[in-house]
Amino acid sequence: MIPIIDASPLFGPPGSARNSTDAAILDAATKSGFMTLGNLPAHVPITAPEIDRLLRVFNLPQKVTQHLWRQKFAAEQANVYRGWFPLQDGHPTYKEGYDLGPDIAYGPSRVDPADPLKEATPLPPTDLLPGWQDEMAGYYRSMEQVGAALLRAIARGLHLPEDTFAPAFADGVSTLRLLHYPIRPPHSFNGVNADEIWTEHAGRKVDLVGKAHVDSGFVTLLCQHGIAGLQALGNNGEWLDVPPRPDSLVINFGKLLERWTAGRIKATRHRVIGGGNVARYSVPFFYEPGVNAVIAPISALGGSFEPFLYGDMLWEAMIRFVEFEGLDHLRQKRA
């Protein structure tokens, strides 16, 4: 089973309750690589009505959202890293989504036109979504707070100074993503290898709306918004359901945190299976360092790898995806 952890002691004073929560988080992070965090502070906006308000952007007509598309899908657009990716037929997964950067919360001070990883997020007209940008800003800042609290807990659990990871996340480039998996029409399967989209689960044939993968980064904080389908690969090789729970976040860890902690923290494969005749929405937040953050071995953990700049690694990882192919030249390695 995926552990369910009471998050409230993370935001309270030092003491036995916080120590117990730290231990529970470290146990989940080192064994399953997945957990569900509940009982978060009231200011963390993850109730169903609050998430519904964020998802209003998917109600906009395509003639509006097309102006948010990334350059890969609309050549006249300047944005290549932030923005909207539309539905595409003939691919293993069938989803549309919208990636927003730190400028949604902190404004132009977090934008650097010379670096595509720090480009401005294209935004919809404010009159079409009153209050939406403020709501997105509040959600972004709340997820940063939860991500920072998690990393402090992991540091304490590993017997490191609790601020061990904090300096790297100053001026971070975390991504807030809104996702919509509509009911998939038959024509969208044309040209796709059946082995990539169909699997068996609980004795029935289901489609994979999110193929099995391991996140590349550090910490992912996911609001499932009431729709089942997320699964994590258990240590026994079987897929475990990660059920959605009200007012909670699903937490999993990426390959870079696994590497940074010399393998202590586990990056776990996960996937999303289709829900039949139900559209799926989710809101993942990828908690990320700054582009100039130096990721180097932590001597107390005995890690060994060549230090690197996070931005260099991130760009190298991104240009492997089809939506960034051919964009290598837009950013030079800075190490």
Disulfide bonds with the S-S distance in Angstrom:
none
